[in-house]
Amino acid sequence: MVWVDPKAEVQKLKHWELLTGLPSQWGDLLLDRVSQLGLEHMPCTAILDASHYDLQLVELPNVPVEERAAAVKFLLKDKVKVPLDDLDVQIFDVPAEAYPQAMGYAVAASRPRLIEIRDVILGANLALQRMDIRELAIRDLALALSPTEEAVAVLDVRDGQARLMLLKAGQVFLCRNLATKIDQGTMAASDWAFNFERFVVELQRSLDFFENQMRQGQIMSILVAPVPGVTNQLIEQLNLNLVATASALDLNRLWNTGNLLGARDQHELLFALGAALSEGR
């Protein structure tokens, strides 16, 4: 949970914390915190957990735009676990020049689960403006911290899984998981050199695909989201093995408040801070 006031002259980042507890307690925890901080009726954005949605690259059906979500929903019926009647599908386009055919990323989620999340937030007396996904929160962070038209890659390592996103001019071209496990344990193991080499090959293939197949030019910047005990070593090794320059996605640069967030805080608050940026779009 983060509370940001972008109009404040100082201390724009007002509050941040990780609320912990059983799912059945979330409503009461959030209501209590909102009451303590006096945030009743504050506009907010919620970021869905990765377990709450499926994100799939799909070829967009040749139907009118207003019928597209329904058509994609039918295409996904055998690819997701949610019953068709409960399935909610939203689509964000991939730039037309990325593929020979029209493609998009379909976000598929359970409508009852979305309603449950909505009710928790409204029950805490917050004014829910939108629900978003992790990938778009990362996109907003990258755009805020690297506000150029140049292409950039973003790596988010979470629970040992590396998620790669390739962006250009604020648009998402590619999202994918990389197969190599990365955490403190694997990086300290004797076979890490072999596993890292495999990781670099997989990463480079995605960068090459962006440059040669999508014809979007060479990516020269890789932003690595903070992970305690992982980020510094990973950045150092990437810079020794790639042409692109790797650096940390430092969330302390966002609002220049003087409140320094450590790697643990940045890792836990990554998506919530991205949500705070989304209020303006």
N, C-alpha and C positions, 0 to 999 in steps of 0.2 A: 504494500500500500504506500503510495506517495501522494503528497499534497504539494502542488506547485502553483505559485502565483506569478506568471510571467510579467505582470504589470508592476510588480513591486520593485522599488528602486534598489533595495538590498534584501538579502535572505529570500531569494525567489523560491528556493527549495525549502518549504516550510517544515515538512515532516516526512519521515520515511521509516518504515519498519516492516518486518516479516511477521504477519499474523499466523500463529500456529494453533492447531487444535483439530479435533475431529470434524468431518464435514457437517455433522449435525449441529456443531457449535459455531459455524462460520457466521451465520446471521446475527447471533447475539454478540459475537466478538466485534463484528463490523459496526453494528448499532451502537455498542458501547464506545468504540473509538470515535465514531462520528459525533456522538454526543459530547464526549470529553473535549474534542477539538473545535466544536461549534461549526461543523461542516454541513449542517442540515440544508438540503436543497441545492447543494453544490453540484454543478455539472460534472459528470465523470465518464470515463471510458473504461470498459472492462476488457481485459485480454484473456481469451480462452486458454486453458491448459492444453498441452499437446494431446492429451487423452480425450479431449472433448470434440475433436474434429479430425477429419481426414483431408489432406491436401493432395490433389492429383492433377497432373498435367493432362489435359484432354484436347482432342480435336473438336473445335466448335462446330456444331451442326449448322447446316445451311438453312436456317429458319429465321423469321423476324426476331429482332433483339428481345422483344417482350416475351417470346416463347422459348428463348434459349435456355433459361434455367430449368424449365420443365423438361426439355429434351435431354439436357445433360443429366438431370436427376434420373431419368429412365436408363440412361447408359451406365450409371453407377450402381444400379440396383443389385448387381451381383458382385460388386467390388467392395461394398461396405457392409458392416454388420447391422446397421440400423434398418428397421423395416421401412419400406418405401413410403407408407402413409405417414411415418414420423420424420421423414428425411427433409431437412432444409438445405438448399443448395444456393450458394452465392458464387459469382464468377468475377475474377479480375483478369483482364486481358494481358497476354504477353505481347510486346511490341510486334507489329506486323512483319517487320523485316527479319525477325529472329528465325522464323521457320517458313518453308514453302507454302504451307497451309495455315489457315487461321487456328491459332492455339490459345488456350487460356488455362488458368489454374482454377479448379473447382474446389470450393470449400464446402465439405459435406458434414453436417452436424445433426444431432438428434434434437428435434424441435422441443420435446418435453424437457430435455436437459437445458436448453437455452432458456426456456420459460422458468425453470427452477433457479437458474443463475440470476435471471432478471428479477425474480421475486425477492431473492436474498438482498440484492442491491437496493431495490425500491423499499423493501422493508426496513432498511437501515437509514431511510430518509435522504438518500442521495438521488440526484436527478440523472438517471442513466441516459446518455446521449447516443452511445453506440457500443457494440461489441466488436472486437477486432481479433486478429490472430497474431501469433508470435512473429511470423515472417514479415508482416506489415509494420509491426512495432520496430523490428530491426531495421527495416527499410527507412523508417522515419529517423531513427538514430543515426544511421550512416549518412543520410542526406544532411542532417543538421551538423554533423562533425566533419563531413567532407563535401561541402556545398559547391561542387564543380560539375561540369557536364561530363567529366571523365568517368570511365568505368572503374568500378571498385568491387573487390570480392570481400565478403564478410564471413568469418568463421565463428560459430558459436559452439563450444564444446560443453556438453551437459550430460552428466551421468555416463561419461565415457563415450558418448556418441557425438561426432562432429557433424554439424549442419552447415552446408555451404550455400551461400547466396551470391549470385552475380547480378550486379546492378549497374545501370547507366542512366544518367540524367533523371534520377528518381524513379526509374521504372525497373521492375523485376523481370529479368530475363531467364533465370534458372534458379531453382531450389532443389537441393538433393542432399541426402545423407551420404557421408563417406564411410566406407566399411571398416577402416582400421580403428580399433578401440584406443582411446587416449584418456589416460588419467595418471595420477601420481604413481600408482603401482606399476602400470605398464611402461611408463617412461623411465622407471628405475630398474626395470628387468634387464637381464643380459641380452635378450633378443630384441631390444628396442631399436637398435640400429637397423635391423632387417625390417621391422614393422614400420619404422619411420620412412624408410626408402619406399615401401609399398604405398604409404600414405601420400608421399610426395608425387609418385607416379599417378595416383588416382586424382589428386588435386590438379596436377599439370594437364591431365587429359581434359578436365572440365575447362580450364583456362584456354587450352588449344581449341576446344569446341566452340567456345565463345568467339575466339579470334577468327578461326578458319571457316567454320560451318555457319555461324551466325553472322560472320563478317562485321564484327563490331570493334575490331581493333584489339591491341594488346592491353591486357590489364596489368597495370604497374603498381597497384596498391592493394594490399590485403590488410583488412582490419580484423584483429583478433579480440573477441569479447573476453573480458577478464574472467579468469578461472584461478582460484587460489592454488598455488603450487604447480601450476601448469603453464600459465601464459608466458612468463619470461623465457623459460627454456624453449618453448615451442616457437616463439618469435625469433629467438637467436638461431635456432636450427633452420627455420624456414629461410632466413636471410642468408644463410650459408649455402643453400641449395636451390634457390629460385632467383630468377631475374627480377621479379616483382619484389617490392619492399614491404615487409610485414611490420605492423606497429599495433599498439594496443588501442582498442576502442575505449578511450578514456572518457567516462561519463562526467568526470569532474569539470570538463570543459563546457558543459551544456549551459549552465546558468551562472557560472562564475560567482558562486555565492560565498566561497571561502569554507564551506562545509565539505571537507574532503571525505569521499567515500572510499573505503578500502576495497580490496579485490573481492572479499566475501560479500560486502554490501552490494557492489556493482553486479556481481553474478546473480544475486538473489532478486535485485530490483530492476534488472535489465528491461524486462518487458513492460513493467509498470511505468518506468521512465519513458519508454517509447510511447506508451498510451498517453502520457501527459503531453507529449509533443503533438499527438494526433488531434488534440482539441481544436487546433487552428485550421484543420483541413476538412 
